[in-house]
Amino acid sequence: MTTLFSKLLTKADIENGLSIPASTLGPLPFQEGHSMNMHVHDDNGQEWIFSCSIKGNESVGRFLSVGWIEFVRERNLQVDDNVNILEEVMNNRATGTWIKIEVKRKIRLFGKDIWADVK
């Protein structure tokens, strides 16, 4: 599996939609103002469809805006949860890749911080 993107969530990511700097994703297949759907799968194999669009901002430049509020609510995501978007090559299916989303939350257990899956 290859990590495409990893981020600690902010309040804006949770309330308004996930923002991913375009520079971290390499060349994007569409221009500012266009939109597309991103199909991702969670740890349970459930497919989620996130509406994505390229936006621009003077302070941060171009970024991918991901509409994922339903996923946020379903998983009760919180500020500082860590979201990872991964690309997985599918060996048991037709050629292609599967985009996977994982979310982890830091918890303190026996005096040590560990990252637990958010399901």
C-alpha positions as a printed NumPy array, in Angstrom:
array([[  0.   ,   0.   ,   0.   ],
       [  1.194,   3.496,  -0.819],
       [  0.222,   6.506,   1.279],
       [ -1.196,   9.219,  -0.975],
       [ -1.987,  11.643,   1.823],
       [ -1.894,  11.872,   5.618],
       [ -3.158,  14.696,   7.811],
       [ -4.102,  15.566,  11.387],
       [ -7.644,  16.903,  11.131],
       [ -8.498,  20.506,  11.922],
       [-11.833,  21.987,  12.926],
       [-12.244,  23.286,   9.344],
       [-11.653,  19.782,   7.911],
       [-14.431,  18.407,  10.103],
       [-16.945,  21.226,   9.692],
       [-16.344,  22.355,   6.089],
       [-14.679,  19.467,   4.263],
       [-11.215,  17.983,   4.011],
       [ -8.647,  20.242,   2.339],
       [ -5.678,  18.585,   0.667],
       [ -2.918,  20.799,  -0.809],
       [ -2.789,  20.054,  -4.554],
       [  1.004,  19.945,  -4.412],
       [  0.91 ,  16.798,  -2.248],
       [ -1.113,  14.866,  -4.826],
       [  0.98 ,  15.472,  -7.93 ],
       [ -0.78 ,  16.298, -11.208],
       [ -4.536,  16.418, -10.799],
       [ -6.803,  15.218, -13.618],
       [ -8.94 ,  18.366, -13.666],
       [ -8.687,  22.14 , -13.371],
       [ -9.87 ,  24.646, -10.785],
       [-13.657,  24.803, -10.613],
       [-14.167,  21.283, -11.958],
       [-15.405,  18.483,  -9.783],
       [-15.317,  14.692,  -9.642],
       [-16.255,  11.886,  -7.287],
       [-13.592,   9.982,  -5.37 ],
       [-14.544,   6.413,  -4.465],
       [-12.8  ,   5.221,  -1.303],
       [-13.163,   2.151,   0.901],
       [-12.865,   2.015,   4.666],
       [-11.442,  -0.768,   6.852],
       [-14.822,  -2.539,   6.745],
       [-14.868,  -2.577,   2.935],
       [-17.699,  -0.022,   2.781],
       [-17.485,   2.277,  -0.22 ],
       [-17.75 ,   6.024,   0.366],
       [-18.157,   8.544,  -2.441],
       [-16.585,  11.925,  -1.742],
       [-17.342,  14.874,  -4.011],
       [-14.054,  16.634,  -4.815],
       [-13.278,  19.956,  -6.435],
       [-10.172,  22.034,  -7.058],
       [-10.246,  25.403,  -5.332],
       [ -7.766,  28.238,  -5.058],
       [ -6.777,  30.424,  -2.136],
       [ -4.189,  33.218,  -2.115],
       [ -2.635,  32.063,   1.155],
       [ -2.391,  28.308,   0.439],
       [ -2.609,  28.03 ,  -3.351],
       [ -4.583,  25.297,  -5.102],
       [ -6.131,  22.546,  -3.029],
       [ -8.485,  19.603,  -3.37 ],
       [-11.681,  20.148,  -1.412],
       [-13.271,  16.872,  -0.36 ],
       [-16.939,  16.709,   0.646],
       [-16.99 ,  14.025,   3.295],
       [-19.321,  15.326,   5.997],
       [-21.405,  12.117,   6.052],
       [-18.22 ,  10.095,   6.723],
       [-17.193,  12.576,   9.469],
       [-20.559,  12.244,  11.204],
       [-20.743,   8.454,  10.843],
       [-17.278,   8.038,  12.372],
       [-17.611,  10.89 ,  14.891],
       [-14.264,  12.301,  13.767],
       [-12.497,  14.808,  15.993],
       [ -9.813,  17.466,  15.735],
       [ -6.339,  15.847,  15.727],
       [ -7.578,  12.484,  14.42 ],
       [ -5.166,  11.3  ,  11.729],
       [ -6.64 ,  10.552,   8.293],
       [ -4.666,   8.487,   5.786],
       [ -5.624,   8.03 ,   2.148],
       [ -3.874,   5.026,   0.648],
       [ -3.601,   3.392,  -2.75 ],
       [ -3.747,  -0.39 ,  -2.722],
       [ -3.04 ,  -2.56 ,  -5.75 ],
       [ -5.735,  -5.198,  -6.067],
       [ -4.245,  -8.634,  -6.779],
       [ -7.493, -10.586,  -6.586],
       [ -9.484,  -8.308,  -8.894],
       [ -9.079,  -6.962, -12.389],
       [ -6.05 ,  -4.761, -12.805],
       [ -6.361,  -1.49 , -10.986],
       [ -6.093,   0.105,  -7.604],
       [ -8.349,   0.652,  -4.646],
       [ -8.306,   3.924,  -2.713],
       [ -8.581,   3.243,   1.007],
       [ -9.262,   5.626,   3.886],
       [ -8.055,   4.997,   7.417],
       [ -8.605,   7.169,  10.472],
       [ -6.675,   6.846,  13.712],
       [ -7.127,   8.563,  17.07 ],
       [ -4.448,   9.027,  19.698],
       [ -5.39 ,   7.521,  23.036],
       [ -3.436,   7.182,  26.245],
       [ -3.145,   3.614,  27.528],
       [ -1.049,   2.622,  30.545],
       [  0.793,   5.941,  30.377],
       [  1.691,   5.653,  26.679],
       [  0.173,   7.293,  23.603],
       [ -1.017,   4.857,  20.934],
       [ -2.937,   5.363,  17.688],
       [ -6.162,   3.342,  17.538],
       [ -8.37 ,   2.794,  14.484],
       [-11.57 ,   4.866,  14.371],
       [-14.336,   2.571,  13.152]])
